[in-house]
Amino acid sequence: MNPHRTTSAADSWNVGALVSLTLLTSAVASIVVIGFLGSYGPLRDAFLAIHQSPAAASRDPWAVDGLIAVATAAAIWLKNRQVAHIYAVTVGGVATAASLLLNFLHGCGVIRPGGQTDGPLHPLLVLIITSLPVGAIGFGSHLLIACVRNFRARVPHTGDESRTAHIEQRDRSEDPKALGFRPADHAPDRSLPSSRFRIAALVPDGPRAYRSPDQSRTAGMAELDPALVELGRKALAGLAEDGVPPTRDTLRARMGVGNGKASAVWTYLRAVGGPEHADGTSDRTAPIHSDELAP
């Protein structure tokens, strides 16, 4: 396959698409201009009929039909936001209906060239005509704000901002407190009698209680919360009852805490041994060693 032939075909297709888009844009622009010029006269006569000055009556039609074009463009830009898109379509529909009404009245002879009428217009019709320029100001400004906000939302973040947002999202996903969870939310509800555990639920302050072959994880064990130790004991007992091999990962999952806390509790429980039974006997008379429990 000849790569030059493929490149030439792609370039030809791009040129043809660009030419087609240019012709289509020119045709649509011509139709819009012709439609605006056809609607300009009836709208100007309608504003003259409510005693607008000739200068004001010459400017106001731009606001009415211009709002239709602005609302159409805003509806296309806001298509990714359903509420804003519906709002833009509604504004464009209302402006189109108002312009059509005035053109219809002009065609029926209710409003004639130069703003001539058979008599005073109905107050409701006067209200509609006078509200069109004011509505164009309000709705046009509102659509502009909506488009600017949507533009800011579509602007890609820089590398630093994306990396910071990713780190913050990762920290929130790993921190149970940030997600509104508590250790009790993950641990099973096991109301075990206190006699099944050692009386010394409080962690001793002495360093001998933390002697373990795993010396690298014993630095912060003196600060262990007694409630956290008790939760670890219950989680370990639950693993034994369920027949799940006790490991550091299974203990952390059962406790529902972070790696640091789970590792400290795991090291402490390996140092002091397992839970006691209700009759006072213990599963272990010696500390839990690394060759007995999987890491």
Summary of the structure (lengths in Angstrom):
residues: 295
radius of gyration: 38.6
end to end distance: 58.3
largest distance: 111.0
contacts: 782
relative contact order: 0.07
helix: 69%
strand: 1%
